[in-house]
Amino acid sequence: MRSQWERLLQNIGVWSGSFTRFSPQGELVNDTPSVVSLEGLNNNQTIRQIIRLREDEKVLEYSSLGRSVLFFENGEFSQGSIQLAPYSEFGAEFGFIQKNRRLRLVQLFEKNGDLDQLTLIREHFAGTEPAQRPPLAIDDLLGEWHGEGVTIYPDWRSPDTFSSTLQLRLDAGRLIQSLTFGDRTITSTATIKGSIIHFDQDPQKQVQVLLLPDGASANCPVKVQLRQSFILEAGWLIEPNLRQRMIRSYSDKGEWVSLTLVTEKRVEVSR
């Protein structure tokens, strides 16, 4: 099993792509070409990261990892706030890797807890073809998905693994979602309006999923609040019947408690 630092090294290389910013309603705000370089120095004991966005350039060097980030075995990761606090900005980044491609998603919230903006970062190894999938649509998600998940923890306890079943279907224009893992089944319903799936059964805890370009999705509360547990989630439809989801979980005290990566295969398509 690789160490956290060794997992970070799976991201080394020069990644070309773009930073695409969206409003909380999924509206395109701007799109900026990007080149991100991660280079190992001193026998990979130090990482130099260079981020170029048009004429802007930012250089970072680090030789250790902070408490806010965790990596999975193949280099996929999430970093972000470890605590929700009053009058403080809050957010997280998720990063997926598939062969010569990376997909990253940043979710940011305002100081009052309202969702502020999302940035989708689509990247490929410099010198390779930038193959991308179409924007995610509701039909891409319908059906039954069988998943294998792993949960890792910021306190370094042993990872947990689990199997899951996710069923998504339409009923009278509403989306019905049923998620089973272990001996638990959670069923929820949502309305669909364009590229937004809105889970609205609980007025105190409204959640939306934005369907984004390149098969990506962003799942988060409309507003993060103290004394309410919540999750931030990013998804990536890698192939028509293969999807990954990464979930950053927070307790009702606003503490970051775990990071989960689920790889799902669709075994049945429904309409």
Summary of the structure (lengths in Angstrom):
residues: 271
radius of gyration: 18.3
end to end distance: 40.9
largest distance: 60.3
contacts: 795
relative contact order: 0.16
helix: 5%
strand: 61%
